[in-house]
Amino acid sequence: MFDGYDSCSEDTSSSSSSEESEEEVAPLPSSLPIIKNNGQVYTYPDGKSGMATCEMCGMVGVRDAFYSKTKRFCSVSCSRSYSSNSKKASILARLQGKPPTKKAKVLQKQPLVAKLAAYAQYQATLQNQAKTKAAVPVEGFSWGNYINSNSFTAAPVTCFKHAPMGTCWGDIAEGVRVEVPNTDCSLPTKVFWIAGIVKLAGYNALLRYEGFENDSSLDFWCNVCGSDIHPVGWCATSGKPLVPPRTIQHKYTNWKAFLVKRLTGAKTLPPDFSQKVSESMQYPFKTSMRVEVVDKTHLCRTRVAVVESVIGGRLRLVYEESEDKTDDFWCHMYSPLIHHIGWSRSIGHRFKRSDITKKQDGHFDAPPHLFMKVKEVDAAGEWFKEGMKLEAIDPLNLSAICVATIRKVLADGYLMIGIDGSEAADGSDWFCYHATSPSIFPVGFCEINMIELTPPRGYAKLPFKWFDYLRETDSIAAPVKLFNKEVPNHGFHVGMKLEAVDLMEPRLVCVATVTRIIHRLLRIHFDGWEDEYDQWVDCESPDLYPVGWCQLTGYQLQPPAPQSSRDSQSSSSKQKKKAKSQQYKGHKKMTSLQLKEELLDGEEYSFLQGASDQESNGSASYYIKQEP
């Protein structure tokens, strides 16, 4: 009656007085495939295979109504037609790309539909193995244990449009049923059983085998996008056995009836889920592509770099003049820090010419269409001008929003920004922001949103007042209407867990938490580290990822710092401070192997008490009225 169910188990002779659960399945979103019970016909999500499949015509029906003792055919005519072997042998031959011959024979007894499905699944598995690297384990750290032991919640995959499945995650939620390997079994072969999602944390799902009801003793975490999770019905079409876990195998006498009752009306993964995962993990950037990227030693200019590797959309770029390939820079392929060859010259940005006069063999320019497009702006009317004041996230200390000045207006809406009080005499630490960047703000943004604004270094007139500062410097504030005020419905909430890049050391992806939300601006805290390491990041930043992203893509995840490291960094931050470096990586955190040593010079910044974090999309109170 249940095509994927296999009655083999260690012991199925004993009976049980337990009756099938009367618990009803909670309703779930309607976009996922529904497992239906149409009268007596049990239909799988693929719509082709069910309780029994005719090996001649492929028709699905109730097994008991099928013809012959083996229930292999839906009618007498199909049984007779099958006996000649001619039609089916011809079909199989064509599928294999061979011309039919008189000697063609049927070599298997599986349904044709099952044969096709198994072959398709096999091809998909090969593709996934070729395109997806093995998961990188983090010694001593488990997202599942971390979330369970602290009752944390994780940001949903739909918050990350740039991540795999970010735009096609659908309605995967608690209650969705899947087929997974049965680890509670002593059979020599790999068998499967059905499990339901108990809790979601990014890509990771806490699963419970069907039949355990409220017993969580064998619950386990698994990456939903992994190769071992399948839609209900996959076993039936792939010829894989469904075997109940040994712990509960005596609980029911009729497991097939139990499954039909439990699964009718439940949701499962889309049939093409694994294909979508594979497609979403194909990246257009390839090794040996040449790009222009910010020079990490002089932020005011760009250099040519070559893509050395691509992991999960993150690029390891090696500056073209680096002979030993150690002078590198990490960023996401959608980062605003990388551009096509010729971008700097087209907008008037400073550029460091390479000593290499011609391209090295095999290197080629990345096509311009691969890079993120910025919004078009109209600079013909009222526009930004040199000398205007504003507030900006300090690229050398991402925990701070500082008093800043527009130092140069470039083409296509780009601006060169300098942080007041800490600029180099030659302007080598100016930074390029687009006019629509979510990292620049009008005068008064911090005040209205109760964020600590970092005054110019050495400015003695505290507390800092914009009105006084503008008058003292004989400058004007950039008009509010020129800034980007769009606030998307991002879905983040305070306390959500995620994986985030340490933009001060962009090769690292760390366990992190959203601690504040100001419209579209997120305050990211790295678990286990002092608040001074926090960073302000836009909600659509390509440097934020769902829980489980590192495991899915094969990237190394940095776990929370242990207590001993926290004590070291705390005492270190009190005893020594170093001047701000011009290199695009500032105060560092400890990796799993070492404690980073440098700390940025600066005061410790804390938010004003009583601040009310904004989580709505409204922008009515986004800015305050500028003083004349």
Disulfide bonds with the S-S distance in Angstrom:
none
